[in-house]
Amino acid sequence: VQLTNASLIDKKLPSVASQLINAVGGKAGALTLQFNENDIADHLTVSKSQFTALNQVNCQLCINNFGSSAKAVEVANFVQPDMVRLAR
């Protein structure tokens, strides 16, 4: 599910993700959220804490448009996504 930068900084997102995962059986990896690389880079510290919180509720995370910035590798190393979608 692609989300915007507003969702990336929303403190309620881990709780909502947890509720969605539990609603479909609670299996780890049942929900994958993806955020645009530039949004993550613009909110790097918040992104790291959000990715950590979402990982704790068994939500998979993806960086969309990976490689679109000069610091793509540094961003990925910092937030540790489960997967990336390459920029076109």
N, CA, C and O atoms as CSV, one atom per row, in Angstrom:
chain,resi,resn,atom,element,x,y,z
A,1,VAL,N,N,0.852,-1.171,0.000
A,1,VAL,CA,C,0.000,0.000,0.000
A,1,VAL,C,C,0.898,1.234,0.000
A,1,VAL,O,O,1.721,1.406,0.899
A,2,GLN,N,N,0.741,2.083,-0.997
A,2,GLN,CA,C,1.520,3.322,-1.091
A,2,GLN,C,C,0.917,4.374,-0.171
A,2,GLN,O,O,-0.286,4.634,-0.226
A,3,LEU,N,N,1.744,4.981,0.674
A,3,LEU,CA,C,1.287,6.031,1.577
A,3,LEU,C,C,2.060,7.320,1.325
A,3,LEU,O,O,3.145,7.302,0.744
A,4,THR,N,N,1.498,8.423,1.761
A,4,THR,CA,C,2.095,9.741,1.548
A,4,THR,C,C,3.002,10.123,2.707
A,4,THR,O,O,3.106,9.402,3.700
A,5,ASN,N,N,3.657,11.270,2.564
A,5,ASN,CA,C,4.518,11.757,3.640
A,5,ASN,C,C,3.707,12.113,4.881
A,5,ASN,O,O,4.240,12.071,5.990
A,6,ALA,N,N,2.438,12.462,4.722
A,6,ALA,CA,C,1.587,12.744,5.887
A,6,ALA,C,C,1.415,11.488,6.738
A,6,ALA,O,O,1.422,11.565,7.967
A,7,SER,N,N,1.263,10.348,6.098
A,7,SER,CA,C,1.158,9.083,6.835
A,7,SER,C,C,2.480,8.712,7.479
A,7,SER,O,O,2.518,8.133,8.565
A,8,LEU,N,N,3.563,9.054,6.797
A,8,LEU,CA,C,4.888,8.730,7.313
A,8,LEU,C,C,5.142,9.378,8.667
A,8,LEU,O,O,5.838,8.805,9.506
A,9,ILE,N,N,4.594,10.549,8.887
A,9,ILE,CA,C,4.829,11.251,10.152
A,9,ILE,C,C,3.657,11.118,11.130
A,9,ILE,O,O,3.677,11.715,12.206
A,10,ASP,N,N,2.639,10.339,10.759
A,10,ASP,CA,C,1.460,10.143,11.611
A,10,ASP,C,C,1.774,9.152,12.733
A,10,ASP,O,O,2.058,7.983,12.468
A,11,LYS,N,N,1.724,9.612,13.973
A,11,LYS,CA,C,2.057,8.766,15.122
A,11,LYS,C,C,1.053,7.631,15.331
A,11,LYS,O,O,1.347,6.675,16.050
A,12,LYS,N,N,-0.113,7.723,14.720
A,12,LYS,CA,C,-1.132,6.679,14.866
A,12,LYS,C,C,-0.947,5.537,13.870
A,12,LYS,O,O,-1.607,4.505,13.993
A,13,LEU,N,N,-0.069,5.701,12.895
A,13,LEU,CA,C,0.079,4.708,11.835
A,13,LEU,C,C,0.419,3.310,12.353
A,13,LEU,O,O,-0.202,2.351,11.896
A,14,PRO,N,N,1.362,3.136,13.274
A,14,PRO,CA,C,1.643,1.775,13.754
A,14,PRO,C,C,0.419,1.097,14.381
A,14,PRO,O,O,0.213,-0.102,14.194
A,15,SER,N,N,-0.377,1.844,15.108
A,15,SER,CA,C,-1.585,1.290,15.718
A,15,SER,C,C,-2.595,0.870,14.652
A,15,SER,O,O,-3.187,-0.205,14.742
A,16,VAL,N,N,-2.787,1.714,13.653
A,16,VAL,CA,C,-3.715,1.396,12.563
A,16,VAL,C,C,-3.215,0.179,11.787
A,16,VAL,O,O,-4.002,-0.706,11.452
A,17,ALA,N,N,-1.921,0.128,11.500
A,17,ALA,CA,C,-1.343,-1.010,10.782
A,17,ALA,C,C,-1.528,-2.294,11.585
A,17,ALA,O,O,-1.869,-3.335,11.023
A,18,SER,N,N,-1.306,-2.223,12.886
A,18,SER,CA,C,-1.484,-3.387,13.751
A,18,SER,C,C,-2.927,-3.884,13.711
A,18,SER,O,O,-3.166,-5.090,13.636
A,19,GLN,N,N,-3.875,-2.974,13.760
A,19,GLN,CA,C,-5.292,-3.350,13.692
A,19,GLN,C,C,-5.616,-4.025,12.363
A,19,GLN,O,O,-6.350,-5.012,12.331
A,20,LEU,N,N,-5.073,-3.500,11.270
A,20,LEU,CA,C,-5.309,-4.099,9.954
A,20,LEU,C,C,-4.700,-5.495,9.864
A,20,LEU,O,O,-5.329,-6.419,9.348
A,21,ILE,N,N,-3.491,-5.645,10.361
A,21,ILE,CA,C,-2.817,-6.946,10.329
A,21,ILE,C,C,-3.598,-7.958,11.163
A,21,ILE,O,O,-3.796,-9.095,10.734
A,22,ASN,N,N,-4.036,-7.555,12.342
A,22,ASN,CA,C,-4.815,-8.454,13.200
A,22,ASN,C,C,-6.161,-8.810,12.571
A,22,ASN,O,O,-6.656,-9.922,12.754
A,23,ALA,N,N,-6.747,-7.881,11.839
A,23,ALA,CA,C,-8.041,-8.125,11.199
A,23,ALA,C,C,-7.961,-9.204,10.120
A,23,ALA,O,O,-8.958,-9.856,9.814
A,24,VAL,N,N,-6.774,-9.387,9.547
A,24,VAL,CA,C,-6.603,-10.409,8.507
A,24,VAL,C,C,-5.841,-11.625,9.020
A,24,VAL,O,O,-5.262,-12.377,8.237
A,25,GLY,N,N,-5.843,-11.814,10.330
A,25,GLY,CA,C,-5.260,-13.025,10.901
A,25,GLY,C,C,-3.966,-12.837,11.654
A,25,GLY,O,O,-3.494,-13.776,12.295
A,26,GLY,N,N,-3.380,-11.671,11.602
A,26,GLY,CA,C,-2.190,-11.378,12.388
A,26,GLY,C,C,-0.886,-11.944,11.872
A,26,GLY,O,O,0.126,-11.895,12.572
A,27,LYS,N,N,-0.887,-12.479,10.666
A,27,LYS,CA,C,0.330,-13.078,10.122
A,27,LYS,C,C,1.358,-12.002,9.764
A,27,LYS,O,O,1.020,-10.995,9.141
A,28,ALA,N,N,2.607,-12.220,10.159
A,28,ALA,CA,C,3.693,-11.296,9.817
A,28,ALA,C,C,3.801,-11.177,8.300
A,28,ALA,O,O,3.742,-12.177,7.585
A,29,GLY,N,N,3.958,-9.964,7.822
A,29,GLY,CA,C,4.093,-9.741,6.394
A,29,GLY,C,C,2.771,-9.646,5.649
A,29,GLY,O,O,2.757,-9.541,4.422
A,30,ALA,N,N,1.654,-9.681,6.380
A,30,ALA,CA,C,0.344,-9.594,5.732
A,30,ALA,C,C,0.099,-8.214,5.132
A,30,ALA,O,O,-0.739,-8.055,4.243
A,31,LEU,N,N,0.825,-7.228,5.616
A,31,LEU,CA,C,0.660,-5.856,5.135
A,31,LEU,C,C,2.026,-5.269,4.811
A,31,LEU,O,O,2.945,-5.320,5.629
A,32,THR,N,N,2.152,-4.713,3.617
A,32,THR,CA,C,3.371,-4.012,3.228
A,32,THR,C,C,3.004,-2.565,2.918
A,32,THR,O,O,2.148,-2.289,2.077
A,33,LEU,N,N,3.664,-1.657,3.612
A,33,LEU,CA,C,3.470,-0.232,3.375
A,33,LEU,C,C,4.683,0.302,2.636
A,33,LEU,O,O,5.816,-0.049,2.963
A,34,GLN,N,N,4.453,1.141,1.650
A,34,GLN,CA,C,5.583,1.724,0.930
A,34,GLN,C,C,5.497,3.239,0.951
A,34,GLN,O,O,4.425,3.839,0.882
A,35,PHE,N,N,6.678,3.821,1.049
A,35,PHE,CA,C,6.815,5.271,1.091
A,35,PHE,C,C,7.813,5.689,0.033
A,35,PHE,O,O,8.752,4.952,-0.268
A,36,ASN,N,N,7.617,6.861,-0.529
A,36,ASN,CA,C,8.513,7.402,-1.534
A,36,ASN,C,C,9.867,7.732,-0.905
A,36,ASN,O,O,9.937,8.267,0.202
A,37,GLU,N,N,10.924,7.410,-1.618
A,37,GLU,CA,C,12.280,7.652,-1.112
A,37,GLU,C,C,12.502,9.112,-0.716
A,37,GLU,O,O,13.110,9.386,0.318
A,38,ASN,N,N,12.020,10.037,-1.522
A,38,ASN,CA,C,12.221,11.456,-1.205
A,38,ASN,C,C,11.494,11.865,0.065
A,38,ASN,O,O,12.001,12.691,0.825
A,39,ASP,N,N,10.308,11.300,0.311
A,39,ASP,CA,C,9.583,11.589,1.549
A,39,ASP,C,C,10.365,11.079,2.758
A,39,ASP,O,O,10.450,11.755,3.783
A,40,ILE,N,N,10.927,9.895,2.630
A,40,ILE,CA,C,11.728,9.331,3.724
A,40,ILE,C,C,12.948,10.206,3.972
A,40,ILE,O,O,13.265,10.522,5.119
A,41,ALA,N,N,13.630,10.599,2.906
A,41,ALA,CA,C,14.826,11.430,3.040
A,41,ALA,C,C,14.499,12.787,3.662
A,41,ALA,O,O,15.302,13.330,4.421
A,42,ASP,N,N,13.330,13.335,3.348
A,42,ASP,CA,C,12.928,14.633,3.897
A,42,ASP,C,C,12.595,14.567,5.384
A,42,ASP,O,O,12.668,15.577,6.084
A,43,HIS,N,N,12.233,13.392,5.862
A,43,HIS,CA,C,11.842,13.197,7.268
A,43,HIS,C,C,12.626,12.017,7.845
A,43,HIS,O,O,12.031,11.098,8.408
A,44,LEU,N,N,13.935,12.036,7.712
A,44,LEU,CA,C,14.754,10.863,8.000
A,44,LEU,C,C,14.647,10.372,9.441
A,44,LEU,O,O,14.480,9.172,9.659
A,45,THR,N,N,14.735,11.244,10.413
A,45,THR,CA,C,14.680,10.821,11.814
A,45,THR,C,C,13.310,10.252,12.160
A,45,THR,O,O,13.211,9.211,12.809
A,46,VAL,N,N,12.266,10.930,11.729
A,46,VAL,CA,C,10.902,10.444,11.967
A,46,VAL,C,C,10.685,9.120,11.234
A,46,VAL,O,O,10.045,8.211,11.763
A,47,SER,N,N,11.215,9.016,10.025
A,47,SER,CA,C,11.074,7.787,9.245
A,47,SER,C,C,11.689,6.604,9.968
A,47,SER,O,O,11.101,5.523,10.008
A,48,LYS,N,N,12.859,6.799,10.536
A,48,LYS,CA,C,13.529,5.711,11.250
A,48,LYS,C,C,12.674,5.225,12.412
A,48,LYS,O,O,12.499,4.018,12.583
A,49,SER,N,N,12.141,6.139,13.212
A,49,SER,CA,C,11.327,5.718,14.351
A,49,SER,C,C,10.017,5.084,13.874
A,49,SER,O,O,9.530,4.136,14.491
A,50,GLN,N,N,9.448,5.594,12.795
A,50,GLN,CA,C,8.214,5.020,12.254
A,50,GLN,C,C,8.469,3.616,11.704
A,50,GLN,O,O,7.664,2.714,11.932
A,51,PHE,N,N,9.568,3.418,10.987
A,51,PHE,CA,C,9.901,2.096,10.459
A,51,PHE,C,C,10.119,1.116,11.607
A,51,PHE,O,O,9.682,-0.032,11.528
A,52,THR,N,N,10.786,1.552,12.668
A,52,THR,CA,C,11.015,0.689,13.830
A,52,THR,C,C,9.686,0.284,14.462
A,52,THR,O,O,9.474,-0.891,14.761
A,53,ALA,N,N,8.795,1.246,14.666
A,53,ALA,CA,C,7.488,0.961,15.267
A,53,ALA,C,C,6.656,0.033,14.379
A,53,ALA,O,O,5.989,-0.870,14.884
A,54,LEU,N,N,6.691,0.245,13.079
A,54,LEU,CA,C,5.925,-0.602,12.163
A,54,LEU,C,C,6.500,-2.013,12.096
A,54,LEU,O,O,5.748,-2.980,11.979
A,55,ASN,N,N,7.812,-2.142,12.169
A,55,ASN,CA,C,8.428,-3.469,12.215
A,55,ASN,C,C,7.993,-4.234,13.454
A,55,ASN,O,O,7.815,-5.451,13.401
A,56,GLN,N,N,7.822,-3.538,14.558
A,56,GLN,CA,C,7.420,-4.181,15.808
A,56,GLN,C,C,6.010,-4.751,15.745
A,56,GLN,O,O,5.678,-5.646,16.523
A,57,VAL,N,N,5.174,-4.255,14.841
A,57,VAL,CA,C,3.821,-4.804,14.681
A,57,VAL,C,C,3.745,-5.726,13.455
A,57,VAL,O,O,2.659,-5.992,12.939
A,58,ASN,N,N,4.908,-6.211,12.995
A,58,ASN,CA,C,5.020,-7.173,11.889
A,58,ASN,C,C,4.545,-6.633,10.546
A,58,ASN,O,O,4.026,-7.379,9.716
A,59,CYS,N,N,4.723,-5.349,10.342
A,59,CYS,CA,C,4.383,-4.719,9.073
A,59,CYS,C,C,5.641,-4.658,8.209
A,59,CYS,O,O,6.695,-4.222,8.671
A,60,GLN,N,N,5.529,-5.095,6.954
A,60,GLN,CA,C,6.659,-4.982,6.045
A,60,GLN,C,C,6.700,-3.571,5.480
A,60,GLN,O,O,5.673,-2.907,5.340
A,61,LEU,N,N,7.919,-3.128,5.157
A,61,LEU,CA,C,8.106,-1.761,4.669
A,61,LEU,C,C,8.915,-1.745,3.387
A,61,LEU,O,O,9.833,-2.542,3.193
A,62,CYS,N,N,8.551,-0.822,2.525
A,62,CYS,CA,C,9.177,-0.718,1.212
A,62,CYS,C,C,9.491,0.745,0.907
A,62,CYS,O,O,8.728,1.648,1.252
A,63,ILE,N,N,10.631,0.956,0.251
A,63,ILE,CA,C,10.956,2.280,-0.277
A,63,ILE,C,C,10.587,2.270,-1.754
A,63,ILE,O,O,11.119,1.478,-2.531
A,64,ASN,N,N,9.677,3.151,-2.131
A,64,ASN,CA,C,9.249,3.287,-3.516
A,64,ASN,C,C,10.125,4.330,-4.212
A,64,ASN,O,O,10.582,5.288,-3.588
A,65,ASN,N,N,10.349,4.132,-5.499
A,65,ASN,CA,C,11.146,5.062,-6.297
A,65,ASN,C,C,12.598,5.089,-5.828
A,65,ASN,O,O,13.256,6.130,-5.852
A,66,PHE,N,N,13.086,3.918,-5.399
A,66,PHE,CA,C,14.442,3.802,-4.873
A,66,PHE,C,C,15.464,4.128,-5.959
A,66,PHE,O,O,15.366,3.649,-7.089
A,67,GLY,N,N,16.433,4.941,-5.598
A,67,GLY,CA,C,17.470,5.347,-6.531
A,67,GLY,C,C,17.213,6.706,-7.147
A,67,GLY,O,O,17.972,7.158,-8.004
A,68,SER,N,N,16.150,7.357,-6.716
A,68,SER,CA,C,15.809,8.660,-7.296
A,68,SER,C,C,16.582,9.813,-6.663
A,68,SER,O,O,16.550,10.933,-7.172
A,69,SER,N,N,17.269,9.547,-5.566
A,69,SER,CA,C,18.068,10.599,-4.933
A,69,SER,C,C,19.528,10.162,-4.859
A,69,SER,O,O,19.839,8.979,-4.999
A,70,ALA,N,N,20.398,11.108,-4.643
A,70,ALA,CA,C,21.830,10.819,-4.571
A,70,ALA,C,C,22.193,10.007,-3.329
A,70,ALA,O,O,23.241,9.362,-3.296
A,71,LYS,N,N,21.339,10.035,-2.312
A,71,LYS,CA,C,21.639,9.341,-1.059
A,71,LYS,C,C,20.753,8.118,-0.851
A,71,LYS,O,O,20.436,7.773,0.288
A,72,ALA,N,N,20.354,7.468,-1.919
A,72,ALA,CA,C,19.440,6.330,-1.834
A,72,ALA,C,C,19.979,5.219,-0.938
A,72,ALA,O,O,19.251,4.695,-0.095
A,73,VAL,N,N,21.230,4.863,-1.110
A,73,VAL,CA,C,21.811,3.773,-0.323
A,73,VAL,C,C,21.881,4.152,1.150
A,73,VAL,O,O,21.590,3.329,2.017
A,74,GLU,N,N,22.263,5.382,1.434
A,74,GLU,CA,C,22.333,5.834,2.829
A,74,GLU,C,C,20.955,5.817,3.482
A,74,GLU,O,O,20.820,5.418,4.638
A,75,VAL,N,N,19.938,6.246,2.750
A,75,VAL,CA,C,18.564,6.230,3.270
A,75,VAL,C,C,18.145,4.795,3.581
A,75,VAL,O,O,17.611,4.524,4.656
A,76,ALA,N,N,18.384,3.883,2.652
A,76,ALA,CA,C,18.009,2.479,2.858
A,76,ALA,C,C,18.763,1.867,4.035
A,76,ALA,O,O,18.176,1.140,4.836
A,77,ASN,N,N,20.041,2.153,4.143
A,77,ASN,CA,C,20.817,1.624,5.268
A,77,ASN,C,C,20.308,2.156,6.598
A,77,ASN,O,O,20.360,1.452,7.607
A,78,PHE,N,N,19.822,3.374,6.611
A,78,PHE,CA,C,19.358,3.994,7.848
A,78,PHE,C,C,18.009,3.440,8.301
A,78,PHE,O,O,17.836,3.137,9.481
A,79,VAL,N,N,17.050,3.301,7.382
A,79,VAL,CA,C,15.705,2.868,7.783
A,79,VAL,C,C,15.486,1.359,7.671
A,79,VAL,O,O,14.521,0.844,8.236
A,80,GLN,N,N,16.347,0.642,6.964
A,80,GLN,CA,C,16.297,-0.817,6.856
A,80,GLN,C,C,14.939,-1.348,6.359
A,80,GLN,O,O,14.245,-2.038,7.107
A,81,PRO,N,N,14.556,-1.041,5.126
A,81,PRO,CA,C,13.283,-1.545,4.603
A,81,PRO,C,C,13.353,-3.046,4.309
A,81,PRO,O,O,14.439,-3.613,4.197
A,82,ASP,N,N,12.194,-3.675,4.186
A,82,ASP,CA,C,12.142,-5.088,3.803
A,82,ASP,C,C,12.373,-5.253,2.308
A,82,ASP,O,O,12.875,-6.283,1.858
A,83,MET,N,N,12.003,-4.234,1.543
A,83,MET,CA,C,12.178,-4.291,0.094
A,83,MET,C,C,12.236,-2.875,-0.474
A,83,MET,O,O,11.918,-1.897,0.204
A,84,VAL,N,N,12.650,-2.797,-1.731
A,84,VAL,CA,C,12.660,-1.517,-2.438
A,84,VAL,C,C,12.050,-1.723,-3.819
A,84,VAL,O,O,12.129,-2.811,-4.390
A,85,ARG,N,N,11.445,-0.673,-4.344
A,85,ARG,CA,C,10.968,-0.646,-5.732
A,85,ARG,C,C,11.824,0.383,-6.454
A,85,ARG,O,O,11.875,1.549,-6.062
A,86,LEU,N,N,12.486,-0.052,-7.497
A,86,LEU,CA,C,13.428,0.806,-8.205
A,86,LEU,C,C,12.739,1.935,-8.956
A,86,LEU,O,O,11.630,1.789,-9.470
A,87,ALA,N,N,13.434,3.065,-9.004
A,87,ALA,CA,C,12.962,4.202,-9.801
A,87,ALA,C,C,13.059,3.832,-11.272
A,87,ALA,O,O,13.917,3.043,-11.666
A,88,ARG,N,N,12.190,4.397,-12.068
A,88,ARG,CA,C,12.217,4.101,-13.517
A,88,ARG,C,C,13.223,4.949,-14.217
A,88,ARG,O,O,13.384,4.840,-15.433
